């Protein structure tokens, strides 16, 4: 049995007993019931994920996966493909937005090369998990082989080790084109309904981007219910890696915080492989990319933040992870009416 199949088999349902006990404690804390809104809902679901009615999220890890996309050759991005490698260097020098936000929130940042189109100089801060030197141009041929798709997912699964809370982020020029194609196929929405401007392309380039996606889907006919087929035909190595992280974390009963549109597309892949994974996911924010709201709706997720972000890298996840941690701290550390000697509701 493959690592992927073993992982899928392990993913179980939420622990109802832990959730009921967490909800009971929420209602006994020194506050009107429900007055902390979604913080209460978040903490209760974390209890169900971790099987601990008083969960503690001490170790936070965010993965930023980098890979290139051959579809960039179709002129669907405002930036050259070389920017992917250059941004990886920036991550390693700790000069990117994700470095600042991860430091600020005391999050361990892991940067991994899943498929940058050129060699990246060895660095102690870089995990080299390259599946290939970028995907192929899926407007002309499948993005990767099915074996490469499986490899990307299983390498993502292998990344998840010791953590209490995991976040997903990425870097890859033209990856919004792949994410739009995946979102269109899985949700049944047209490419025009889920495709945005990505790095900031103009109206002419946007129309071209939509046309490229439409033609690619018609050519390859990816199967909406088969995550590996989707990945191999219209996906990206970093998207497969993030899907693997989600599956691996769920198998270890670790909650996962999605970043933006690309993470959302990876979640669609993960959910086609193991529908139960959706219970383990938290949406950090709603991206400016219009397809993101579509993917979150399909996944049944409500964003924690709405800040008009569209950077990627894991920046939204880094901002939301402390909120999730705070929700659990309130549940665990706040006094009950009995403990505080405060009169309850009459």
LOTIBA-734850 format. One line per field, with one value per residue (C-alpha): residue number from 1; residue in three letters; z, x, y. Coordinates in Angstrom, 3 decimals, always signed. Example, Ala and Ser with C-alpha at 12.3 -4.5 7.8 and 13.67 -1.06 7.14 Angstrom:
residues 2
num (1  2) .
residu (ALA  SER) .
c3 (+7.800  +7.140) .
c1 (+12.300  +13.670) .
c2 (-4.500  -1.060) .
This chain:
residues 346
num (1  2  3  4  5  6  7  8  9  10  11  12  13  14  15  16  17  18  19  20  21  22  23  24  25  26  27  28  29  30  31  32  33  34  35  36  37  38  39  40  41  42  43  44  45  46  47  48  49  50  51  52  53  54  55  56  57  58  59  60  61  62  63  64  65  66  67  68  69  70  71  72  73  74  75  76  77  78  79  80  81  82  83  84  85  86  87  88  89  90  91  92  93  94  95  96  97  98  99  100  101  102  103  104  105  106  107  108  109  110  111  112  113  114  115  116  117  118  119  120  121  122  123  124  125  126  127  128  129  130  131  132  133  134  135  136  137  138  139  140  141  142  143  144  145  146  147  148  149  150  151  152  153  154  155  156  157  158  159  160  161  162  163  164  165  166  167  168  169  170  171  172  173  174  175  176  177  178  179  180  181  182  183  184  185  186  187  188  189  190  191  192  193  194  195  196  197  198  199  200  201  202  203  204  205  206  207  208  209  210  211  212  213  214  215  216  217  218  219  220  221  222  223  224  225  226  227  228  229  230  231  232  233  234  235  236  237  238  239  240  241  242  243  244  245  246  247  248  249  250  251  252  253  254  255  256  257  258  259  260  261  262  263  264  265  266  267  268  269  270  271  272  273  274  275  276  277  278  279  280  281  282  283  284  285  286  287  288  289  290  291  292  293  294  295  296  297  298  299  300  301  302  303  304  305  306  307  308  309  310  311  312  313  314  315  316  317  318  319  320  321  322  323  324  325  326  327  328  329  330  331  332  333  334  335  336  337  338  339  340  341  342  343  344  345  346) .
residu (UNK  UNK  UNK  UNK  UNK  UNK  UNK  UNK  UNK  UNK  UNK  UNK  UNK  UNK  UNK  UNK  UNK  UNK  UNK  UNK  UNK  UNK  UNK  UNK  UNK  UNK  UNK  UNK  UNK  UNK  UNK  UNK  UNK  UNK  UNK  UNK  UNK  UNK  UNK  UNK  UNK  UNK  UNK  UNK  UNK  UNK  UNK  UNK  UNK  UNK  UNK  UNK  UNK  UNK  UNK  UNK  UNK  UNK  UNK  UNK  UNK  UNK  UNK  UNK  UNK  UNK  UNK  UNK  UNK  UNK  UNK  UNK  UNK  UNK  UNK  UNK  UNK  UNK  UNK  UNK  UNK  UNK  UNK  UNK  UNK  UNK  UNK  UNK  UNK  UNK  UNK  UNK  UNK  UNK  UNK  UNK  UNK  UNK  UNK  UNK  UNK  UNK  UNK  UNK  UNK  UNK  UNK  UNK  UNK  UNK  UNK  UNK  UNK  UNK  UNK  UNK  UNK  UNK  UNK  UNK  UNK  UNK  UNK  UNK  UNK  UNK  UNK  UNK  UNK  UNK  UNK  UNK  UNK  UNK  UNK  UNK  UNK  UNK  UNK  UNK  UNK  UNK  UNK  UNK  UNK  UNK  UNK  UNK  UNK  UNK  UNK  UNK  UNK  UNK  UNK  UNK  UNK  UNK  UNK  UNK  UNK  UNK  UNK  UNK  UNK  UNK  UNK  UNK  UNK  UNK  UNK  UNK  UNK  UNK  UNK  UNK  UNK  UNK  UNK  UNK  UNK  UNK  UNK  UNK  UNK  UNK  UNK  UNK  UNK  UNK  UNK  UNK  UNK  UNK  UNK  UNK  UNK  UNK  UNK  UNK  UNK  UNK  UNK  UNK  UNK  UNK  UNK  UNK  UNK  UNK  UNK  UNK  UNK  UNK  UNK  UNK  UNK  UNK  UNK  UNK  UNK  UNK  UNK  UNK  UNK  UNK  UNK  UNK  UNK  UNK  UNK  UNK  UNK  UNK  UNK  UNK  UNK  UNK  UNK  UNK  UNK  UNK  UNK  UNK  UNK  UNK  UNK  UNK  UNK  UNK  UNK  UNK  UNK  UNK  UNK  UNK  UNK  UNK  UNK  UNK  UNK  UNK  UNK  UNK  UNK  UNK  UNK  UNK  UNK  UNK  UNK  UNK  UNK  UNK  UNK  UNK  UNK  UNK  UNK  UNK  UNK  UNK  UNK  UNK  UNK  UNK  UNK  UNK  UNK  UNK  UNK  UNK  UNK  UNK  UNK  UNK  UNK  UNK  UNK  UNK  UNK  UNK  UNK  UNK  UNK  UNK  UNK  UNK  UNK  UNK  UNK  UNK  UNK  UNK  UNK  UNK  UNK  UNK  UNK  UNK  UNK  UNK  UNK  UNK  UNK  UNK  UNK  UNK  UNK  UNK  UNK  UNK  UNK  UNK  UNK  UNK  UNK  UNK  UNK  UNK  UNK  UNK  UNK  UNK  UNK  UNK) .
c3 (+0.000  -0.882  +1.687  +0.329  +0.767  +4.260  +5.226  +3.897  +5.823  +9.107  +8.874  +11.337  +12.356  +14.914  +18.550  +19.627  +23.297  +23.411  +21.563  +23.974  +26.968  +25.402  +24.698  +28.284  +29.593  +27.206  +28.734  +32.278  +31.669  +33.127  +30.157  +28.638  +26.579  +22.981  +23.683  +22.248  +18.971  +16.527  +19.010  +20.876  +17.705  +16.707  +20.080  +20.143  +16.705  +17.724  +20.670  +18.260  +15.998  +18.762  +20.985  +23.881  +25.531  +26.648  +23.640  +23.705  +20.495  +21.609  +18.387  +15.267  +11.907  +8.545  +5.295  +2.282  -0.791  -4.009  -7.551  -11.108  -13.671  -17.371  -18.105  -17.474  -21.090  -22.168  -20.737  -17.873  -15.239  -14.865  -13.627  -15.156  -13.966  -12.499  -9.697  -8.051  -7.436  -6.476  -3.897  -2.442  -1.875  -0.234  +2.098  +3.061  +3.763  +5.922  +3.875  +2.726  +4.261  +5.452  +7.359  +9.185  +10.043  +11.104  +13.407  +14.815  +15.658  +16.851  +14.017  +12.740  +8.994  +6.727  +3.128  +0.632  -3.074  -4.637  -8.240  -8.895  -12.578  -11.910  -9.282  -5.984  -4.118  -1.062  +2.157  +5.719  +5.689  +2.512  +2.169  -1.292  -2.239  -5.947  -7.924  -11.223  -12.666  -12.907  -14.476  -18.218  -20.032  -19.458  -22.316  -24.585  -22.536  -19.045  -16.296  -14.908  -14.872  -12.429  -10.693  -10.207  -8.815  -6.309  -5.445  -4.721  -2.443  -0.577  -0.071  +1.472  +3.762  +4.871  +5.905  +8.770  +11.943  +15.373  +15.468  +17.198  +14.424  +10.764  +8.089  +4.313  +1.958  -1.450  -4.051  -7.769  -10.737  -12.709  -9.980  -9.895  -13.404  -12.123  -9.037  -11.210  -13.442  -10.448  -8.794  -11.986  -12.484  -8.863  -8.169  -11.600  -12.042  -15.378  -15.662  -16.065  -12.698  -10.761  -12.561  -11.302  -12.038  -9.958  -9.868  -11.395  -15.096  -17.300  -18.926  -22.143  -20.263  -18.043  -21.061  -22.404  -19.054  -19.031  -22.616  -21.845  -18.897  -20.921  -23.720  -21.323  -19.498  -22.790  -24.020  -20.942  -19.408  -15.810  -13.501  -10.782  -8.253  -8.801  -7.099  -8.734  -12.185  -11.516  -10.315  -13.193  -15.882  -14.614  -11.245  -9.695  -7.531  -4.640  -4.843  -4.564  -1.677  +0.236  -0.342  +1.135  +4.175  +4.781  +4.538  +6.670  +9.351  +9.432  +9.831  +12.871  +14.167  +13.683  +12.602  +9.341  +8.512  +4.802  +3.340  +0.209  -3.257  -4.027  -0.630  -1.311  -4.582  -2.750  -0.231  -3.101  -4.236  -0.696  -0.252  -3.466  -2.108  +1.452  +2.011  +5.786  +5.622  +5.402  +9.136  +9.895  +7.831  +8.869  +6.306  +7.394  +5.154  +1.966  -0.865  -3.412  -6.030  -6.795  -7.121  -3.477  -2.192  -4.533  -3.204  +0.432  -0.170  -1.704  +1.258  +3.745  +5.339  +6.679  +6.608  +9.903  +8.363  +5.365  +4.724  +0.895  +0.843  -2.327  -1.690  -0.861  +0.815  +3.821  +4.979  +5.739  +7.613  +9.713  +10.708  +11.570  +13.473  +16.629  +16.619  +16.627  +19.389  +21.344  +21.005  +22.661  +25.392  +26.323  +26.597  +28.700  +30.864  +31.496  +34.885  +35.243  +37.254  +40.056  +40.059  +40.069  +42.620  +40.162  +40.096  +36.957  +34.816  +36.897) .
c1 (+0.000  +1.291  +2.086  -0.849  -3.348  -2.074  -2.382  -5.937  -6.970  -5.735  -7.732  -10.592  -13.634  -13.579  -13.736  -17.303  -16.605  -13.751  -15.892  -18.825  -16.535  -14.918  -18.363  -19.443  -16.376  -16.978  -20.418  -18.980  -16.362  -16.797  -18.626  -22.084  -22.442  -21.327  -19.958  -16.535  -18.167  -16.074  -13.212  -15.427  -16.305  -12.626  -11.497  -14.234  -13.237  -9.567  -10.626  -12.303  -9.260  -6.697  -8.913  -8.064  -10.852  -8.286  -5.958  -2.656  -0.987  +2.603  +4.445  +3.371  +4.962  +4.326  +5.489  +6.263  +6.698  +8.219  +7.803  +7.607  +4.851  +5.412  +2.139  +4.050  +5.233  +1.709  +2.127  -0.345  +1.788  +3.123  +6.466  +9.196  +9.684  +13.096  +11.286  +10.408  +14.057  +14.855  +12.067  +13.320  +16.648  +14.761  +12.999  +16.347  +17.759  +14.682  +13.693  +10.176  +6.807  +6.377  +9.680  +8.549  +5.120  +6.414  +8.969  +6.290  +4.016  +6.783  +6.069  +8.718  +9.046  +10.076  +11.021  +11.084  +11.946  +9.337  +10.036  +11.866  +12.805  +16.523  +19.011  +18.818  +22.118  +22.230  +21.331  +20.795  +17.386  +16.159  +14.657  +15.373  +12.390  +12.363  +10.079  +11.253  +12.507  +9.074  +5.939  +5.341  +3.141  -0.291  -1.786  +0.137  +0.650  -0.091  +1.670  +3.345  +3.091  +0.775  +3.864  +5.193  +1.816  +1.905  +5.514  +4.625  +1.745  +3.762  +6.687  +4.218  +2.906  +6.467  +7.030  +4.550  +6.330  +6.108  +3.747  +0.542  -0.633  +0.427  +0.104  +0.500  +2.008  +3.662  +5.660  +5.421  +5.072  +1.880  +0.474  -2.817  -3.460  -3.142  -5.228  -7.953  -8.066  -8.304  -10.976  -13.018  -12.955  -13.679  -16.418  -18.028  -17.675  -16.462  -12.835  -14.108  -15.879  -12.786  -9.858  -8.355  -5.409  -2.834  +0.324  -1.524  -1.997  -3.946  -7.334  -5.878  -3.707  -6.655  -8.769  -5.866  -5.440  -9.118  -8.890  -5.742  -7.498  -10.628  -8.635  -6.440  -9.415  -11.075  -7.865  -7.006  -10.463  -9.197  -11.401  -12.997  -13.100  -9.516  -6.947  -3.959  -5.516  -6.141  -2.588  -1.000  -2.949  -3.296  -1.555  +1.743  +4.326  +3.853  +0.085  +0.551  +2.965  +0.489  -2.273  +0.069  +0.762  -2.985  -3.465  -0.408  -1.477  -5.027  -3.670  -1.696  -4.737  -3.019  -5.153  -4.147  -4.403  -4.808  -3.369  -5.027  -6.150  -3.342  -3.678  -7.404  -6.773  -4.480  -7.270  -9.609  -7.068  -6.749  -10.523  -11.013  -8.524  -9.906  -13.170  -12.792  -9.734  -12.090  -12.836  -9.162  -8.865  -9.169  -9.315  -6.967  -8.477  -10.369  -8.046  -8.708  -8.589  -12.276  -11.852  -10.869  -14.373  -15.622  -13.182  -13.877  -17.611  -17.100  -14.931  -17.468  -14.926  -15.424  -12.364  -11.030  -9.708  -10.666  -7.805  -7.739  -4.534  -3.257  +0.460  +0.631  +3.793  +1.657  +1.208  -2.501  -1.906  +0.807  -1.648  -4.464  -2.458  -2.099  -5.873  -6.449  -3.869  -5.636  -8.970  -7.476  -5.797  -9.113  -10.684  -7.828  -6.811  -9.933  -11.596  -15.006  -17.739  -17.145  -13.369  -13.644  -16.431  -18.558  -22.333  -23.619  -26.615  -29.797) .
c2 (+0.000  +3.462  +6.136  +8.135  +5.313  +4.507  +8.158  +8.432  +5.323  +6.815  +10.059  +9.707  +11.744  +14.512  +13.394  +14.182  +13.511  +16.048  +18.588  +18.185  +18.603  +21.686  +23.153  +22.438  +24.266  +27.189  +27.647  +27.588  +30.323  +33.806  +35.309  +35.188  +31.983  +32.537  +36.007  +35.181  +34.259  +32.279  +31.918  +29.482  +27.557  +27.371  +26.049  +23.414  +22.125  +22.078  +19.901  +17.511  +17.400  +16.855  +14.660  +17.000  +18.963  +21.554  +21.712  +23.587  +24.740  +25.232  +24.372  +26.259  +25.389  +27.012  +25.433  +27.622  +25.420  +26.760  +25.450  +26.724  +26.268  +25.685  +27.483  +30.735  +30.440  +31.428  +34.941  +34.492  +36.250  +39.775  +38.400  +36.278  +32.707  +33.570  +35.408  +32.083  +31.232  +34.818  +34.826  +31.542  +33.294  +36.156  +33.693  +32.202  +35.675  +36.328  +39.371  +38.456  +39.278  +35.698  +35.886  +39.018  +37.631  +34.215  +35.883  +38.150  +35.212  +32.831  +30.400  +27.993  +28.637  +25.753  +26.615  +23.749  +23.509  +21.227  +22.140  +25.405  +25.417  +25.892  +24.804  +26.641  +26.901  +24.600  +26.370  +25.100  +26.762  +25.062  +21.603  +20.213  +18.044  +18.880  +16.561  +18.056  +21.335  +22.910  +21.497  +21.299  +23.799  +22.265  +24.271  +21.923  +18.729  +17.416  +19.352  +16.224  +12.454  +10.704  +9.292  +12.831  +13.919  +11.067  +11.922  +15.577  +14.591  +11.962  +14.324  +16.770  +14.038  +13.330  +16.945  +16.766  +15.698  +17.307  +20.275  +21.310  +23.638  +23.634  +26.330  +26.101  +28.669  +28.754  +30.609  +29.924  +32.258  +31.424  +29.204  +31.135  +29.776  +26.232  +27.053  +28.597  +25.523  +23.168  +25.309  +25.415  +21.648  +20.676  +23.247  +23.183  +26.929  +28.307  +29.487  +33.061  +32.817  +31.733  +33.381  +36.640  +38.876  +36.971  +39.063  +42.017  +41.305  +43.715  +43.106  +41.673  +39.203  +38.240  +37.320  +35.293  +33.555  +32.528  +31.265  +29.247  +27.591  +26.844  +25.264  +23.291  +21.810  +20.894  +19.261  +17.192  +16.577  +16.264  +14.196  +16.330  +13.486  +12.277  +14.495  +12.827  +13.190  +16.877  +17.389  +15.536  +17.377  +20.960  +21.131  +22.169  +20.466  +22.884  +22.416  +18.669  +19.166  +21.344  +18.787  +16.191  +18.375  +18.655  +14.905  +14.137  +16.594  +15.229  +11.694  +12.946  +14.875  +18.239  +21.236  +22.924  +26.641  +27.379  +30.547  +31.929  +30.897  +28.446  +26.763  +26.586  +24.760  +22.345  +21.761  +20.887  +18.285  +16.914  +16.768  +14.786  +12.253  +12.178  +14.112  +13.885  +16.171  +19.162  +18.829  +19.526  +22.723  +26.370  +29.158  +31.938  +34.602  +35.372  +36.365  +39.099  +36.323  +35.741  +31.992  +31.750  +32.469  +29.741  +27.143  +28.070  +27.717  +24.258  +23.245  +24.603  +26.940  +30.461  +32.736  +34.030  +37.265  +39.401  +41.830  +41.986  +39.941  +38.264  +37.790  +34.107  +32.755  +31.764  +35.366  +35.018  +31.779  +33.432  +36.158  +33.735  +31.114  +33.289  +33.852  +30.095  +29.755  +32.515  +30.719  +27.650  +29.687  +31.268  +27.813  +26.441  +29.401  +31.453  +30.896  +29.308  +31.015  +28.504  +28.970  +32.764  +32.948  +34.911  +34.521  +32.847  +33.711  +33.839) .
